[in-house]
C-alpha cells in the first residue's frame, strides 16, 4: 500500500514539475513573440538614444513641427520606466495614446497605427518589456512644448477627429499574405505613419494612403502601387531586398528615418513578413501625383563625366577654384560616387542616376543626405556617408554650395525639372518645413486672450441691455 502511495505521490510531483516546465516554456515563447512584435513596431528606433543610450531607456529627442518631444523610458524600471504598468494600462498607452495618469501622449508615438494591433500581440509585447528587457534606472528629459501645444488635454479632441481605434479585421476576400501585410503596414509596422501625407492639423490624409509625406527634413516617398509616383515598377523581390538590406541597385538606398527602420527593425523580421509587406504594397491602392511625369528611378540614364569640363580650367597653383556645382561635385562627391555619377562597383556608394533620391520631384532626400549623411548598419555591413552640414569632419558646406551641388546632380543625373534654392537647404537644415499650425503658435495665446475679452465684453453688454429693459 505504501509503495502505491509513494508511486502516486511521485507521479503528482513529476506532473507538477511537468506543468511548471510547460508554463515556463509558454512564458518564454510569449516573451520571444513579444520581442518580434516590438521589433516589427520599431520601438528601439525612438526609445533608444543612438548617442550611447541604453536599450529602451528613452531620452531621444524627436524634433517635431510643434517642438522637441523626448521619448520615455520603457524598460521595466518601477521608478523611471513602465514597471508598474498593468497590461490594461500598457495597452491603453500603446493603442489609445493615454498614460496611466490619464494624460494624453503626442502622436509622435504612432498609437494611431498601433491602435489596430491585436490583443495577442499587445499582450506578448507587454510580456517582453516586463520580463525580457533589463530595467534602466535612469530618468528622461521632460517634453515641454510651447503653449498651446503643451496642453495635452487638447489631444483628446485631436483623437476624436483622427484616431481610428478599431481592431484590424482581415479581409476574407484577400489572401493570408495580403492580410498579414496590411496588418504590418497599417498596424504594428506603422509604415502609414510616415508615408501618408498630413493635413493642417497634422492628421493623416486617409484619402491619399501611403502617398508620401515629410518627416522632419526627410521625405518619406510615395509607396503606393502607382508605377510612376509609387513603387508599382518595383518587383516584389526588389522591395524585400530593400527592406532587408537598405538598398536596391537602380532603385533606392535607405537614409534618415528609413535607415533607422532597416537597422533596428526590418532586417530582423522573418522573410515571410517582408514578403507580406511587399505583396501588400504591390497591391495597395495606387495614388498618382499629377506633378510626376515618369518614375523617379528612370531618370539620368546618360552618363556625364564632370572632370572633362574642369581639366585645365585654372592654373595648377590657383586658389579658391572650387566654386559652382561641377567643381563642388568634383571636389566633394566624385571620389565616392565617381566622376560619371555611376557610384562604386559594389554600389555601397550608389549610382546617382536611376536613383529615386535624385529623380523625385521633391529634392529633400538629396539635400538632407548631404546635410546629415548616411549611417546604416545592416548585418556586418556598415554604410557611412559623411555629412556636410554642421559638425562635419569633412567640410561644412553653405546653403548655396549644397544648392549648387544639388542642381548639378539633378541636371546631369536626376530630374532636370527640379531646381534647389539656398532657402530650400536652409529650411531642411533647420529641421524641415514648418506647418501652418506651428507658424500660428506665437499668435495663439494673444488670440485666445482677445477672444476671452470679446466674450466677456459681449456678456457685460447683454447684462446691461437686459437691466436697461427691466428699468423701462
Residue, then its C-alpha position, 0 to 999 in steps of 0.5 A: x500500500x505504501x509503495x502505491x502511495x509513494x508511486x502516486x505521490x511521485x507521479x503528482x510531483x513529476x506532473x507538477x514539475x511537468x506543468x511548471x516546465x510547460x508554463x515556463x516554456x509558454x512564458x518564454x515563447x510569449x516573451x520571444x513573440x513579444x520581442x518580434x512584435x516590438x521589433x516589427x513596431x520599431x520601438x528601439x528606433x525612438x526609445x533608444x538614444x543612438x548617442x550611447x543610450x541604453x536599450x529602451x531607456x528613452x531620452x531621444x529627442x524627436x524634433x517635431x513641427x510643434x517642438x522637441x518631444x523626448x521619448x520615455x523610458x520603457x524598460x521595466x524600471x518601477x521608478x523611471x520606466x513602465x514597471x508598474x504598468x498593468x497590461x490594461x494600462x500598457x495597452x491603453x498607452x500603446x493603442x489609445x495614446x493615454x498614460x496611466x495618469x490619464x494624460x494624453x501622449x503626442x502622436x509622435x508615438x504612432x498609437x494611431x497605427x498601433x491602435x489596430x494591433x491585436x490583443x495577442x500581440x499587445x499582450x506578448x509585447x507587454x510580456x517582453x518589456x516586463x520580463x525580457x528587457x533589463x530595467x534602466x534606472x535612469x530618468x528622461x528629459x521632460x517634453x515641454x512644448x510651447x503653449x498651446x501645444x503643451x496642453x495635452x488635454x487638447x489631444x483628446x479632441x485631436x483623437x476624436x477627429x483622427x484616431x481610428x481605434x478599431x481592431x484590424x479585421x482581415x479581409x476574407x476576400x484577400x489572401x493570408x499574405x495580403x492580410x498579414x501585410x496590411x496588418x504590418x503596414x497599417x498596424x504594428x509596422x506603422x509604415x502609414x505613419x510616415x508615408x501618408x501625407x498630413x493635413x493642417x492639423x497634422x492628421x493623416x490624409x486617409x484619402x491619399x494612403x501611403x502617398x508620401x509625406x515629410x518627416x522632419x527634413x526627410x521625405x518619406x516617398x510615395x509607396x503606393x502601387x502607382x508605377x510612376x509616383x509609387x513603387x508599382x515598377x518595383x518587383x516584389x523581390x526588389x522591395x524585400x531586398x530593400x527592406x532587408x538590406x537598405x538598398x536596391x541597385x537602380x532603385x533606392x538606398x535607405x537614409x534618415x528615418x528609413x535607415x533607422x527602420x532597416x537597422x533596428x527593425x526590418x532586417x530582423x523580421x522573418x522573410x515571410x513578413x517582408x514578403x507580406x509587406x511587399x505583396x501588400x504594397x504591390x497591391x495597395x491602392x495606387x495614388x498618382x501625383x499629377x506633378x510626376x511625369x515618369x518614375x523617379x528611378x528612370x531618370x539620368x540614364x546618360x552618363x556625364x563625366x564632370x572632370x572633362x569640363x574642369x581639366x585645365x580650367x585654372x592654373x595648377x597653383x590657383x586658389x579658391x577654384x572650387x566654386x559652382x556645382x561641377x567643381x563642388x561635385x568634383x571636389x566633394x562627391x566624385x571620389x565616392x560616387x565617381x566622376x560619371x555619377x555611376x557610384x562604386x562597383x559594389x554600389x555601397x556608394x550608389x549610382x546617382x542616376x536611376x536613383x529615386x533620391x535624385x529623380x523625385x520631384x521633391x529634392x529633400x532626400x538629396x539635400x538632407x543626405x548631404x546635410x546629415x549623411x548616411x549611417x546604416x548598419x545592416x548585418x556586418x555591413x556598415x554604410x557611412x556617408x559623411x555629412x556636410x552640414x554642421x559638425x562635419x569632419x569633412x567640410x561644412x558646406x553653405x546653403x548655396x554650395x549644397x544648392x549648387x551641388x544639388x542642381x548639378x546632380x539633378x541636371x546631369x543625373x536626376x530630374x532636370x525639372x527640379x531646381x534647389x534654392x539656398x532657402x530650400x537647404x536652409x529650411x531642411x537644415x533647420x529641421x524641415x518645413x514648418x506647418x501652418x499650425x506651428x507658424x500660428x503658435x506665437x499668435x495663439x495665446x494673444x488670440x485666445x486672450x482677445x477672444x476671452x475679452x470679446x466674450x466677456x465684453x459681449x456678456x457685460x453688454x447683454x447684462x446691461x441691455x437686459x437691466x436697461x429693459x427691466x428699468x423701462 
